[in-house]
Amino acid sequence: MRTINDWLSEYGESHQNPTNKLVHWICVPAIFFSIVGLFYGIKLGVEVMPGLELNVAMVLLALAVLYYLRLSPALSVGMLLFSAFCLFLAQQIEATGLVLWQVCVAIFVLAWIGQFWGHKVEGKKPSFFKDLQFLLIGPAWLMSFIYGKLGVRY
């Protein structure tokens, strides 16, 4: 079984160019949020707490956090916090009366355009072309840099 360091190292191989790295700092969280927002709109008819209904995003994020937990308990905490922030942001957008799915589709499309441009600059294909798990490793890769700046081991 691959370790978190194996995954992060392999992901980092196609993310060496400073421009591509900057693009990833913007686009990876945007894509993550947009997917959360799209699934947030699919309600499951169960009230979690007053005014908050269980939705598909909550279920998928719980599974994603379990995936991260298996790879790195420490990184899973950061991913849990970021996931909670994405859920909160989706709820806030929905509460304003904006159509959440439309906002998320726009973010998703623009962020992927950015990602592919970044990889064109890099001169390497996105890692997920090799293994779809890299779609979950990208956010953890960014979180690992935040942990490094904070001196937190993962």
Rosetta blueprint (number, residue, H / E / L):
1 M L
2 R L
3 T L
4 I H
5 N H
6 D H
7 W H
8 L H
9 S H
10 E H
11 Y H
12 G H
13 E H
14 S L
15 H L
16 Q L
17 N L
18 P H
19 T H
20 N H
21 K H
22 L H
23 V H
24 H H
25 W H
26 I H
27 C H
28 V H
29 P H
30 A H
31 I H
32 F H
33 F H
34 S H
35 I H
36 V H
37 G H
38 L H
39 F H
40 Y H
41 G L
42 I L
43 K E
44 L E
45 G E
46 V E
47 E E
48 V E
49 M E
50 P L
51 G L
52 L E
53 E E
54 L E
55 N E
56 V H
57 A H
58 M H
59 V H
60 L H
61 L H
62 A H
63 L H
64 A H
65 V H
66 L H
67 Y H
68 Y H
69 L H
70 R H
71 L H
72 S L
73 P H
74 A H
75 L H
76 S H
77 V H
78 G H
79 M H
80 L H
81 L H
82 F H
83 S H
84 A H
85 F H
86 C H
87 L H
88 F H
89 L H
90 A H
91 Q H
92 Q H
93 I H
94 E H
95 A H
96 T L
97 G L
98 L L
99 V L
100 L H
101 W H
102 Q H
103 V H
104 C H
105 V H
106 A H
107 I H
108 F H
109 V H
110 L H
111 A H
112 W H
113 I H
114 G H
115 Q H
116 F H
117 W H
118 G H
119 H H
120 K H
121 V H
122 E H
123 G L
124 K L
125 K L
126 P L
127 S H
128 F H
129 F H
130 K L
131 D L
132 L L
133 Q L
134 F H
135 L H
136 L H
137 I H
138 G H
139 P H
140 A H
141 W H
142 L H
143 M H
144 S H
145 F H
146 I H
147 Y H
148 G H
149 K H
150 L H
151 G L
152 V L
153 R L
154 Y L
